[in-house]
Amino acid sequence: MASSSDASSALAAAAAAGKKRGSYNCGRCGLPKKGHVCAVAGEEQKPPRRALHFDEAAPPPPPEKKVKVEVVEVDSSSSEEEEREARGWVEVGGGRRVPGEVVVEVMRRLPPRGVAASAAVCRGWRGCARRVWRAADELRLRAAGVRPVGALLPRCPALSRLVLRMESDIDATMLACVAFSCPNLQYLEISMVGSAANRMTGDELTRFVSEKRSLSVLKLDGCSNLNFLNISSSSLSTLWLSDLSSLSKSVINCPNLNELSLGFTQQNNDSTDLISLMDSLGRTCSNLRNLHISSIHLCNEAVFALESANLRGLCMLSLILGSKITDAAVASIVRSYASLDLLDLSGSSITDNGLGMICKAFPHTLTRLLLALCPNITSCGVQVATSQLPLLQLMDCGKSLCANSQPEAERSYFGEIYGGIKFCSKLPIQRKQQPNYQKLIIKHANLKKLSLWGCSALDALYVNCPELSDLNLNCCTNLHPGAMSLPENAERLLLQCPSLKDVHASGCRDMLIGAIRNQVLNEFASAEPRVPCKRLADGSKRVQVPHFMLEQQFEEEKWGSGSKRSQCTVHLS
């Protein structure tokens, strides 16, 4: 009992000692406040503070911070202040200041990533970056998702051209982001990088095109999930869609469309009706001038349907990878169009006869002819084409003149015997009767680019083209000059092209590469030897040229006033 009473008395004494505050002075007059009534007039006294509640020093309540309108107002005001600072002088480091216009002009030459990094330097640079985004007319961006694109596009209200290279999958969210952030967009190009997939559907693409009234150019990559195509627009002038597959419906109603490019996947199960697609182009795209179709299912019937479409204004026609296209389709093309500037029938089965029809139909208009991967044409047909097309500037015969021409495999066909149908074995035939090695001679005054890549059947090549600047001889394995000491082998390669700038010789023999370098770097790059003598006016004898005239000639060549030699590069990769 005594111990408990002693403990309670100790606790009471400790509590009494803790309550003593001592005396303190008045805040107005300085006198001790204990028992004091201050007579000095002052502000209205405030209620005493609580121990755990401070009204004056308390921060604003959290709900006020979350109001979106207040955040937007603060950001806009700060951005306006930063832009006003950017119009003046901006700190660039080391105590130096330059006009804001100079910083803006420098940022305009940076890629988008560089502009975004510059905005984090200081307040003045952030204002300059905002000015760059606001005035941006074209944006080329490589992004890893929709989020960075959605964060950047609202800063560019004046954007009219947008080029995106996506490293991840995209869907309708990307189209919605572009439609909301870019009201005046005129050019849109989206391409996929690596294994990224485009998951847009036909409905979403149809809705986007119909809502963007100002869109004139649309280029999309990886359109394998569209399932159908129903595009209607009065402003669209260029439409590129690649990787299409099994379209159940194909309607393109664009009266002002000038260029159409449709690339289909190389799959045998593609069920797209190309004949109905070709037939409808004449009714819905009457102003079409450039047409490109890439499909392994292209055939003569599709070309006949294109003839019935009556596209008389067509200038560029490209029908590639159609192995079922023959000379009959060429005859249809010749009947339908009179002023083709470009014709691309790469991957077709046309022969030299079809090539002759092309030369007779377009001698005054055709400037580009592409016949790569056409196994039924020979070097004779190529020579005839270059001789009868005087305006030709580009010729591509890659992988067409091949030495390993295999006969067609045995197959069965239906034969009618005595009213019944039976299978008969068809004898193997040679699809192209040509020698294993061929000689090609091309002499043309306007040809600028010649591509003979993969032409393993070429054994000798003679090119005399004064305007030729690009020659592709990649993988011409059987084209070699042989022993240069022998006169009969020394003339198997002859390049008389003084304007040649690029020669591609990847996969060729070392002896051929050496001969090419010897001709293009020594013969045609060398200048005529200067003789320091001159004939008299009557041509009687040669006299020594004065020394001051030679010095003047060397001075002109030194400062570039004389004739310059064009340098040629031999590419081996």
WOJO-V728880 format. One record per pair of residues at least 24 apart in sequence whose ideal C-beta (glycine too) atoms are under 7 Angstrom apart, sorted by sequence separation. I is the first residue (numbers start at 1). J is the second residue. D is the distance in Angstrom with one decimal. If there is no record, write none. Layout:
{{I | J | D} {I | J | D}}
This chain:
{{104 | 128 | 4.9} {108 | 132 | 5.7} {134 | 158 | 6.7} {137 | 161 | 6.6} {143 | 167 | 6.9} {144 | 168 | 5.5} {146 | 170 | 6.5} {153 | 177 | 6.4} {160 | 184 | 5.7} {166 | 190 | 6.5} {198 | 222 | 3.6} {201 | 225 | 6.1} {202 | 226 | 4.4} {206 | 230 | 5.0} {209 | 233 | 5.1} {246 | 270 | 5.6} {274 | 298 | 6.5} {278 | 302 | 5.3} {289 | 313 | 5.7} {298 | 322 | 2.8} {300 | 324 | 6.6} {315 | 339 | 6.5} {320 | 344 | 5.8} {323 | 347 | 6.2} {325 | 349 | 6.3} {326 | 350 | 6.3} {327 | 351 | 6.0} {330 | 354 | 3.8} {341 | 365 | 5.9} {346 | 370 | 5.4} {350 | 374 | 6.1} {367 | 391 | 5.1} {372 | 396 | 5.1} {407 | 431 | 6.9} {452 | 476 | 6.3} {495 | 519 | 5.0} {500 | 524 | 6.9} {103 | 128 | 4.5} {107 | 132 | 4.7} {142 | 167 | 6.9} {149 | 174 | 7.0} {153 | 178 | 6.9} {160 | 185 | 6.2} {161 | 186 | 6.6} {162 | 187 | 6.8} {164 | 189 | 7.0} {175 | 200 | 6.6} {197 | 222 | 6.2} {198 | 223 | 6.2} {200 | 225 | 6.6} {201 | 226 | 6.4} {202 | 227 | 5.3} {206 | 231 | 6.5} {245 | 270 | 5.6} {246 | 271 | 4.8} {247 | 272 | 4.6} {260 | 285 | 6.6} {289 | 314 | 6.1} {290 | 315 | 6.6} {291 | 316 | 7.0} {296 | 321 | 5.1} {299 | 324 | 4.0} {300 | 325 | 6.3} {307 | 332 | 4.7} {315 | 340 | 6.4} {316 | 341 | 6.0} {322 | 347 | 6.3} {323 | 348 | 6.8} {325 | 350 | 6.8} {340 | 365 | 6.0} {341 | 366 | 6.7} {346 | 371 | 6.4} {351 | 376 | 4.5} {352 | 377 | 5.8} {359 | 384 | 6.4} {363 | 388 | 6.1} {366 | 391 | 6.7} {367 | 392 | 6.2} {368 | 393 | 6.5} {371 | 396 | 6.6} {372 | 397 | 6.6} {375 | 400 | 6.6} {495 | 520 | 6.2} {159 | 185 | 6.5} {160 | 186 | 4.7} {161 | 187 | 4.1} {162 | 188 | 5.4} {163 | 189 | 4.6} {164 | 190 | 4.8} {165 | 191 | 5.3} {166 | 192 | 5.7} {167 | 193 | 4.9} {199 | 225 | 5.5} {200 | 226 | 7.0} {201 | 227 | 6.6} {202 | 228 | 4.4} {246 | 272 | 6.2} {275 | 301 | 5.5} {279 | 305 | 4.4} {287 | 313 | 6.8} {288 | 314 | 6.5} {289 | 315 | 5.0} {290 | 316 | 4.1} {291 | 317 | 5.6} {292 | 318 | 4.1} {293 | 319 | 5.5} {294 | 320 | 5.0} {295 | 321 | 6.3} {298 | 324 | 6.7} {299 | 325 | 6.6} {300 | 326 | 6.2} {303 | 329 | 3.9} {315 | 341 | 4.8} {316 | 342 | 4.1} {317 | 343 | 5.7} {318 | 344 | 3.8} {319 | 345 | 6.1} {320 | 346 | 4.5} {321 | 347 | 4.2} {322 | 348 | 5.5} {323 | 349 | 5.7} {327 | 353 | 5.4} {331 | 357 | 6.3} {339 | 365 | 4.7} {340 | 366 | 5.9} {341 | 367 | 5.6} {342 | 368 | 4.2} {343 | 369 | 5.7} {344 | 370 | 4.1} {345 | 371 | 6.1} {346 | 372 | 4.2} {347 | 373 | 4.5} {348 | 374 | 5.7} {350 | 376 | 6.5} {351 | 377 | 6.4} {352 | 378 | 5.9} {355 | 381 | 4.4} {359 | 385 | 5.5} {363 | 389 | 6.1} {366 | 392 | 6.6} {367 | 393 | 4.8} {368 | 394 | 4.2} {369 | 395 | 5.7} {370 | 396 | 4.3} {371 | 397 | 5.5} {372 | 398 | 4.1} {373 | 399 | 5.0} {374 | 400 | 4.7} {498 | 524 | 5.0} {104 | 131 | 5.3} {112 | 139 | 6.5} {146 | 173 | 5.2} {150 | 177 | 4.6} {154 | 181 | 5.0} {160 | 187 | 6.6} {166 | 193 | 6.5} {167 | 194 | 6.6} {169 | 196 | 5.7} {185 | 212 | 6.4} {188 | 215 | 6.5} {198 | 225 | 6.9} {202 | 229 | 6.2} {209 | 236 | 6.8} {250 | 277 | 4.4} {270 | 297 | 6.1} {275 | 302 | 5.3} {278 | 305 | 4.0} {282 | 309 | 3.0} {289 | 316 | 6.9} {291 | 318 | 6.9} {294 | 321 | 5.6} {295 | 322 | 6.8} {296 | 323 | 6.9} {298 | 325 | 5.9} {320 | 347 | 5.2} {327 | 354 | 3.9} {330 | 357 | 5.4} {334 | 361 | 4.2} {341 | 368 | 6.9} {346 | 373 | 5.3} {349 | 376 | 5.6} {350 | 377 | 6.9} {363 | 390 | 7.0} {364 | 391 | 6.9} {367 | 394 | 7.0} {372 | 399 | 5.8} {373 | 400 | 6.6} {375 | 402 | 6.6} {405 | 432 | 5.4} {100 | 128 | 5.8} {104 | 132 | 6.0} {146 | 174 | 5.4} {149 | 177 | 6.2} {153 | 181 | 3.6} {165 | 193 | 5.4} {168 | 196 | 5.4} {169 | 197 | 4.7} {170 | 198 | 5.9} {171 | 199 | 4.3} {172 | 200 | 6.0} {186 | 214 | 5.6} {202 | 230 | 6.4} {257 | 285 | 4.6} {260 | 288 | 6.1} {274 | 302 | 4.5} {278 | 306 | 4.4} {281 | 309 | 4.9} {282 | 310 | 4.9} {300 | 328 | 5.1} {304 | 332 | 5.6} {307 | 335 | 6.7} {330 | 358 | 6.4} {346 | 374 | 6.9} {352 | 380 | 6.3} {356 | 384 | 6.4} {372 | 400 | 6.3} {112 | 141 | 5.3} {153 | 182 | 6.1} {167 | 196 | 5.7} {170 | 199 | 6.7} {171 | 200 | 6.2} {175 | 204 | 5.9} {179 | 208 | 6.0} {185 | 214 | 6.6} {186 | 215 | 6.3} {187 | 216 | 6.9} {188 | 217 | 7.0} {192 | 221 | 5.0} {251 | 280 | 6.9} {258 | 287 | 6.3} {279 | 308 | 6.1} {282 | 311 | 5.9} {300 | 329 | 4.6} {303 | 332 | 5.1} {307 | 336 | 4.5} {345 | 374 | 6.9} {352 | 381 | 3.5} {355 | 384 | 6.9} {359 | 388 | 4.0} {371 | 400 | 5.9} {405 | 434 | 6.6} {468 | 497 | 4.3} {471 | 500 | 6.4} {480 | 509 | 4.7} {166 | 196 | 5.4} {169 | 199 | 6.0} {184 | 214 | 5.8} {185 | 215 | 6.1} {186 | 216 | 5.1} {187 | 217 | 4.4} {188 | 218 | 5.5} {189 | 219 | 4.1} {190 | 220 | 5.4} {191 | 221 | 4.2} {192 | 222 | 4.5} {254 | 284 | 6.9} {257 | 287 | 6.6} {258 | 288 | 6.7} {259 | 289 | 6.8} {264 | 294 | 6.3} {266 | 296 | 5.3} {275 | 305 | 4.7} {279 | 309 | 6.0} {281 | 311 | 6.6} {303 | 333 | 6.6} {355 | 385 | 5.5} {359 | 389 | 5.9} {375 | 405 | 6.8} {469 | 499 | 5.4} {473 | 503 | 6.8} {474 | 504 | 5.1} {477 | 507 | 6.9} {481 | 511 | 6.1} {91 | 122 | 6.2} {146 | 177 | 6.2} {186 | 217 | 6.8} {190 | 221 | 6.4} {253 | 284 | 4.5} {254 | 285 | 5.7} {255 | 286 | 6.6} {256 | 287 | 6.1} {257 | 288 | 5.9} {258 | 289 | 5.0} {259 | 290 | 4.0} {260 | 291 | 5.5} {261 | 292 | 4.1} {262 | 293 | 5.5} {263 | 294 | 4.4} {264 | 295 | 4.1} {278 | 309 | 6.2} {468 | 499 | 6.3} {469 | 500 | 6.3} {470 | 501 | 6.8} {473 | 504 | 6.3} {474 | 505 | 6.8} {480 | 511 | 5.2} {481 | 512 | 6.3} {484 | 515 | 7.0} {172 | 204 | 4.1} {179 | 211 | 6.0} {252 | 284 | 5.8} {255 | 287 | 6.7} {258 | 290 | 6.5} {460 | 492 | 4.4} {461 | 493 | 5.6} {462 | 494 | 4.7} {463 | 495 | 5.3} {464 | 496 | 4.4} {465 | 497 | 5.3} {466 | 498 | 6.0} {467 | 499 | 5.7} {468 | 500 | 5.8} {469 | 501 | 4.7} {470 | 502 | 4.9} {471 | 503 | 5.0} {472 | 504 | 4.5} {473 | 505 | 5.2} {474 | 506 | 4.6} {475 | 507 | 4.0} {476 | 508 | 5.8} {480 | 512 | 4.6} {91 | 124 | 5.8} {175 | 208 | 4.5} {179 | 212 | 6.4} {252 | 285 | 6.1} {403 | 436 | 5.2} {459 | 492 | 6.9} {463 | 496 | 6.8} {466 | 499 | 6.3} {469 | 502 | 6.9} {474 | 507 | 5.6} {479 | 512 | 6.0} {90 | 124 | 3.9} {403 | 437 | 6.7} {463 | 497 | 6.1} {481 | 515 | 4.3} {90 | 125 | 6.7} {473 | 508 | 6.1} {401 | 438 | 6.1} {85 | 123 | 6.5} {86 | 124 | 5.9} {90 | 128 | 6.4} {527 | 565 | 6.5} {85 | 124 | 5.2} {112 | 152 | 6.9} {525 | 565 | 5.5} {82 | 123 | 5.5} {86 | 127 | 3.4} {224 | 265 | 6.5} {437 | 478 | 6.2} {85 | 127 | 5.3} {86 | 128 | 4.5} {525 | 568 | 6.6} {82 | 126 | 5.3} {83 | 127 | 4.6} {82 | 127 | 3.2} {86 | 131 | 5.8} {83 | 130 | 5.8} {521 | 568 | 6.3} {82 | 130 | 6.6} {83 | 131 | 6.0} {520 | 568 | 4.4} {79 | 130 | 5.7} {392 | 444 | 6.5} {395 | 447 | 6.4} {393 | 446 | 5.8} {398 | 451 | 5.2} {402 | 455 | 7.0} {403 | 456 | 4.5} {517 | 570 | 5.6} {392 | 446 | 6.6} {393 | 447 | 6.3} {394 | 448 | 6.8} {397 | 451 | 6.8} {398 | 452 | 6.7} {399 | 453 | 6.7} {401 | 455 | 4.0} {402 | 456 | 5.4} {403 | 457 | 4.2} {516 | 570 | 5.9} {376 | 431 | 6.4} {391 | 446 | 6.2} {392 | 447 | 5.8} {393 | 448 | 4.8} {394 | 449 | 4.7} {395 | 450 | 5.3} {396 | 451 | 4.2} {397 | 452 | 5.8} {398 | 453 | 4.1} {399 | 454 | 3.8} {400 | 455 | 6.8} {402 | 457 | 5.5} {375 | 431 | 6.9} {376 | 432 | 5.1} {378 | 434 | 5.1} {386 | 442 | 5.1} {390 | 446 | 6.8} {393 | 449 | 6.9} {395 | 451 | 7.0} {398 | 454 | 5.4} {401 | 457 | 4.4} {375 | 432 | 6.3} {383 | 440 | 6.8} {401 | 458 | 5.9} {513 | 570 | 6.8} {382 | 440 | 6.4} {383 | 441 | 5.9} {386 | 444 | 5.1} {397 | 455 | 6.5} {379 | 438 | 4.1} {383 | 442 | 6.8} {513 | 572 | 6.9} {378 | 438 | 6.6} {379 | 439 | 6.5} {379 | 440 | 4.5} {386 | 447 | 6.9} {501 | 566 | 6.2} {503 | 568 | 6.5} {505 | 570 | 5.9} {506 | 571 | 6.8} {505 | 571 | 7.0} {506 | 572 | 5.6} {499 | 566 | 6.1} {501 | 568 | 5.7} {502 | 569 | 5.5} {503 | 570 | 4.9} {504 | 571 | 4.7} {505 | 572 | 6.1} {506 | 573 | 5.8} {500 | 568 | 5.0} {501 | 569 | 6.8} {503 | 571 | 6.9} {502 | 571 | 6.4} {403 | 478 | 6.0}}
